Amino acid sequence: MVDRSGVAVSWSRHGGADCLRLAGLAGPELEARVRIRPATAVALGTAPPTAGRLLRDGPDLCFLPRFPFLDGTAYVVTVDGAAVAELTRAGSDAAATTEVLAIHPSAATVPRNLLRAYVWFSAPMSEGQAAGHVRLVDDAGDVLAGALLATDQELWDAARRRLTVLLDPARIKRGLAPHREAGYPLRSGAPFRLVVDGGFRDARGRRLRAGAERHYQVADDERRHVDPQAWTLRVPPAGTTAPLRVGFDRPLDHGLIARCLRVVGPEDRPVDGVADVGAEERSWRLTPRHGWAPGPHRLVVDPVLEDLAGNSLGRLFDRDLARPTDDPRGARGVTVPFRPA
């Protein structure tokens, strides 16, 4: 139990669930300003409050987190912006089982104006941990200060297995004050690594089995619209289940490829099959569940599909206002026709 400024905080139980119990806190105006944060996030200055509910339990307040408290993690309790307690959850002897499955982009070379990356985990992860355990570092292992966007809300998929890592857009867009003052997060010709350390906790509070990292080289900026007409198609024979193979003219955004490409056949019937993203996000293929029908087909490309720099079919992420070719092109999709031989 910790007691500061008349507020006693302790680990407790409420309704069969673990909670943090606050005693000696009176007044609804203070209750509304109670916040719980992981201590590591507080130390780094990126401290989103832990999601959860405050419930009355007699004279006390109980904080029930939306996701379980993490074993071995310290939590800071603040009231009206002032820290009143820091408590550490007891550690667990359970063996670590969660690991990093993939880091995207998988391309070895990325543009200087790279916008985002993705980290895939083998099991659901805890929230509020990313700022303390995911970073960009240079060849010497020094952190690239301010390279990642500091935000109160981490970007997870619904299953909390895919984390979207955003580089600071304000340092990428020319003309904005952060770009003028600090420049791009990355430097052309200067390699870097995206590092996920083993201290990242999964949803059960356990550390990763091991950390992971991916090395990148940095090339020049990418400032072109995504153009499906520049792609190559290897069209399979009619009647077979050989895959349709689509080659891109540059690496595309891994998180968008899967949901932005589809194929329709004669009479606009969707072609059902198994889709795969190729190495370095430079290709895509669709293997149909049934043989290809003869007749006209179309590859349909959603206009939100982006490359690694956030450029899509309809707009450039950072356009030059003086160049008419950089003007937005609308939000229309594109179709690429083909016919199985």
C-alpha positions in Angstrom: 0.0 0.0 0.0 1.2 3.5 -0.8 -0.1 6.6 1.0 0.7 10.1 -0.3 -1.3 13.3 0.3 -4.0 11.4 2.1 -4.7 9.0 -0.8 -3.9 5.3 -0.1 -3.4 3.1 -3.2 -3.1 -0.7 -3.1 -3.6 -3.8 -5.2 -7.0 -5.3 -4.5 -9.9 -7.2 -6.0 -13.4 -6.1 -7.1 -16.1 -8.3 -8.5 -13.6 -11.1 -9.0 -11.2 -9.0 -11.0 -7.8 -7.4 -10.1 -8.0 -3.7 -9.5 -6.1 -0.8 -8.0 -7.9 0.5 -4.9 -7.8 4.2 -3.9 -8.9 5.1 -0.4 -9.3 8.6 1.0 -10.3 10.2 -2.3 -13.5 12.3 -1.9 -15.4 14.3 -4.4 -16.5 13.5 -7.9 -14.5 16.3 -9.3 -11.3 14.5 -8.3 -12.5 11.1 -9.4 -12.8 12.3 -12.9 -9.2 13.2 -12.9 -7.7 9.9 -11.8 -5.3 8.4 -14.3 -3.3 5.2 -14.3 -0.2 4.9 -16.6 2.7 2.5 -17.0 5.8 4.0 -15.4 7.9 3.4 -18.5 5.6 5.4 -20.7 5.6 8.3 -18.1 9.4 8.3 -18.1 9.5 8.6 -21.9 7.0 11.4 -21.9 4.5 9.4 -24.0 2.0 8.3 -21.4 -1.5 7.4 -22.6 -3.8 6.6 -19.7 -4.5 2.9 -19.1 -8.0 2.1 -20.4 -10.4 1.1 -17.7 -13.3 2.0 -15.4 -13.4 3.7 -11.9 -16.1 2.1 -9.7 -17.2 3.0 -6.2 -16.7 0.2 -3.6 -18.0 1.5 -0.3 -15.8 4.5 0.6 -13.1 3.5 -1.9 -12.6 3.7 -5.6 -11.5 0.7 -7.6 -9.8 1.0 -11.0 -10.6 -2.0 -13.2 -8.4 -2.0 -16.4 -9.9 -2.9 -19.7 -7.0 -5.4 -20.2 -5.3 -7.2 -17.3 -2.5 -5.5 -15.4 0.9 -6.7 -16.6 3.1 -8.8 -14.3 6.4 -7.1 -13.4 5.1 -3.6 -14.6 5.1 -0.5 -12.5 2.1 1.8 -12.7 1.9 5.5 -11.8 -1.4 6.8 -10.3 -2.1 10.5 -10.7 -4.9 12.6 -9.3 -5.5 16.0 -10.9 -2.2 15.7 -12.7 -0.1 15.0 -9.5 1.5 11.6 -8.9 0.2 10.0 -5.7 1.5 6.5 -6.0 3.7 4.1 -8.0 3.1 0.4 -7.6 4.7 -2.6 -9.2 2.7 -5.6 -10.2 4.3 -8.8 -8.9 6.3 -10.7 -11.5 5.3 -14.1 -13.0 7.4 -17.2 -13.3 5.4 -18.3 -16.4 7.6 -19.0 -19.5 7.5 -16.5 -22.4 5.6 -17.8 -25.4 4.9 -14.8 -27.6 7.2 -13.7 -30.3 7.6 -11.3 -33.2 6.4 -13.0 -36.4 7.2 -10.3 -38.9 8.3 -6.7 -39.4 7.1 -4.8 -42.5 8.3 -3.4 -44.8 10.3 -6.5 -45.7 12.1 -4.6 -48.5 15.7 -4.0 -47.7 15.6 -0.5 -49.0 13.0 2.1 -48.1 12.5 5.7 -49.2 13.7 8.6 -47.0 10.0 9.7 -46.7 8.9 6.3 -45.3 5.6 6.8 -43.5 4.8 3.6 -41.6 5.9 0.1 -40.6 4.1 -2.9 -39.1 5.1 -5.4 -36.4 3.2 -8.7 -36.3 3.1 -10.7 -33.0 2.1 -14.3 -32.5 -0.4 -13.5 -29.7 -2.4 -10.5 -28.5 -0.3 -7.8 -26.9 -0.7 -5.3 -24.1 -1.4 -1.7 -24.8 0.6 1.3 -23.6 3.9 -0.5 -24.1 5.0 0.4 -27.6 6.7 3.7 -26.9 9.0 2.0 -24.4 9.9 -1.0 -26.5 9.8 -0.1 -30.2 12.3 2.3 -31.7 14.4 3.3 -34.7 18.2 3.2 -34.2 21.2 4.1 -36.3 24.2 1.8 -37.1 25.7 2.7 -33.7 22.6 1.7 -31.8 21.6 5.3 -30.9 17.9 6.1 -31.0 16.7 8.3 -33.8 15.2 11.0 -31.6 11.7 12.1 -32.5 11.5 9.8 -35.5 8.4 8.0 -34.4 5.1 9.8 -33.9 4.4 10.4 -30.2 0.7 9.6 -29.7 -1.7 8.8 -26.8 -3.4 6.1 -28.9 -1.4 3.1 -30.2 -2.5 1.7 -33.5 -3.5 -1.9 -33.1 -5.7 -4.2 -35.2 -8.8 -5.6 -33.6 -6.9 -8.7 -32.3 -4.0 -6.6 -30.9 -1.5 -8.6 -32.9 -0.5 -6.1 -35.5 1.0 -2.8 -34.4 1.3 0.1 -36.9 4.4 2.2 -36.3 4.1 5.7 -37.6 7.0 7.9 -38.4 6.3 11.5 -37.6 4.3 12.9 -40.6 5.1 16.5 -39.6 8.8 15.8 -40.2 8.0 14.3 -43.6 5.7 17.0 -45.0 7.8 19.8 -46.3 6.7 23.3 -45.2 5.6 22.2 -41.7 7.6 23.6 -38.8 8.8 20.2 -37.5 10.3 19.5 -40.9 12.0 22.9 -41.1 13.4 22.5 -37.6 14.4 18.8 -37.4 14.3 17.6 -41.0 13.3 14.1 -42.1 13.3 11.3 -39.5 15.6 9.3 -41.9 18.6 10.3 -44.0 19.3 9.1 -47.5 22.2 6.7 -47.5 22.2 6.2 -43.8 21.1 2.7 -42.7 18.9 2.2 -39.7 17.1 -0.6 -37.8 13.6 -1.0 -36.4 14.0 -2.6 -33.0 11.4 -4.4 -30.9 13.0 -5.3 -27.6 12.2 -8.4 -25.5 10.6 -6.3 -22.7 7.4 -5.7 -24.7 4.6 -7.5 -22.7 1.9 -9.6 -24.2 -1.7 -9.5 -23.1 -0.9 -11.9 -20.2 1.9 -9.6 -18.9 4.7 -11.9 -20.1 7.8 -10.7 -21.9 8.5 -11.7 -25.5 10.6 -14.9 -26.0 13.1 -12.6 -27.7 13.5 -9.2 -29.3 13.5 -8.7 -33.0 14.8 -6.1 -35.5 15.0 -5.4 -39.2 17.8 -3.6 -41.0 17.1 -1.0 -43.8 19.0 1.1 -46.3 17.5 4.5 -47.0 17.1 5.7 -50.6 15.8 8.9 -52.1 12.2 10.1 -51.7 9.3 8.5 -53.4 6.9 11.1 -54.7 4.8 9.4 -57.4 1.2 8.3 -57.5 0.6 4.6 -57.3 0.0 3.6 -60.9 -1.5 0.1 -61.6 -0.9 0.7 -65.3 2.8 0.3 -64.6 2.3 -3.1 -63.0 3.0 -6.4 -64.8 0.4 -9.3 -64.9 1.3 -12.9 -65.6 -2.1 -14.3 -66.7 -2.8 -18.0 -66.1 -4.5 -20.3 -68.7 -8.3 -20.7 -68.6 -9.5 -23.8 -66.9 -6.5 -24.1 -64.5 -6.0 -23.1 -60.9 -2.6 -21.5 -61.6 -2.2 -18.2 -59.8 -2.6 -14.7 -61.3 0.7 -12.9 -60.5 0.8 -9.2 -60.3 4.2 -7.4 -60.1 4.4 -3.9 -58.7 6.7 -1.2 -59.9 7.8 -0.5 -56.3 7.1 -1.9 -52.8 3.6 -1.1 -51.5 2.1 -0.8 -48.1 1.8 -4.3 -46.6 -1.2 -3.5 -44.4 -3.2 -2.2 -47.4 -2.4 -4.7 -50.2 -4.5 -7.5 -48.9 -7.7 -5.4 -48.7 -7.2 -3.2 -51.7 -6.9 -5.8 -54.5 -9.6 -8.1 -55.8 -10.4 -9.9 -59.1 -13.8 -10.2 -60.9 -14.5 -12.4 -63.8 -17.2 -12.6 -66.4 -20.5 -11.0 -65.5 -18.7 -9.2 -62.6 -18.5 -12.4 -60.5 -15.9 -12.2 -57.8 -13.1 -14.7 -58.2 -12.8 -16.6 -54.9 -9.3 -17.8 -53.9 -6.3 -17.5 -51.7 -4.3 -14.3 -52.0 -0.6 -13.8 -51.0 1.7 -10.8 -50.8 5.1 -11.5 -52.3 8.6 -10.8 -51.1 9.4 -7.2 -50.2 5.8 -6.2 -50.9 6.7 -6.1 -54.6 4.0 -8.5 -55.9 0.7 -10.2 -55.2 -0.9 -13.4 -56.4 -4.3 -14.9 -56.4 -4.8 -18.7 -56.6 -8.4 -19.4 -57.4 -10.4 -22.2 -55.7 -11.8 -23.2 -59.1 -10.4 -23.1 -62.6 -10.2 -19.7 -64.3 -13.3 -19.1 -66.5 -12.7 -18.1 -70.1 -13.6 -14.5 -70.9 -12.7 -11.0 -69.6 -11.5 -10.5 -66.1 -10.5 -7.4 -64.2 -8.0 -6.7 -61.4 -9.8 -4.0 -59.2 -7.6 -1.7 -57.3 -9.0 0.3 -54.4 -7.9 4.0 -54.5 -6.7 4.0 -50.9 -3.8 1.6 -51.8 -0.5 3.3 -50.8 3.2 2.8 -51.3 5.7 3.0 -48.5 5.6 6.8 -48.5 1.9 7.1 -48.2 1.2 8.0 -51.8 -2.0 6.5 -53.2 -3.7 6.3 -56.6 -5.5 9.6 -56.0 -3.0 11.8 -54.0 0.6 12.3 -53.0 1.2 12.3 -49.2 3.5 15.4 -49.6 2.7 17.1 -52.9 4.5 20.1 -54.5 1.8 22.8 -55.0 3.8 24.2 -57.9 3.7 20.9 -59.9 0.3 20.2 -61.7 1.3 16.5 -61.9 1.2 16.4 -58.1 -2.5 17.5 -58.0 -5.0 15.1 -56.5 -6.6 12.8 -59.0 -9.9 12.0 -57.2 -10.9 9.0 -55.2 -11.7 6.6 -58.0 -10.5 3.0 -58.2 -8.7 1.6 -61.2 -9.3 -1.7 -63.1 -6.7 -3.6 -65.0 -8.3 -5.9 -67.6 -7.0 -9.3 -68.5 -8.2 -12.5 -70.1 -7.1 -16.1 -69.2 -5.5 -17.6 -72.3 
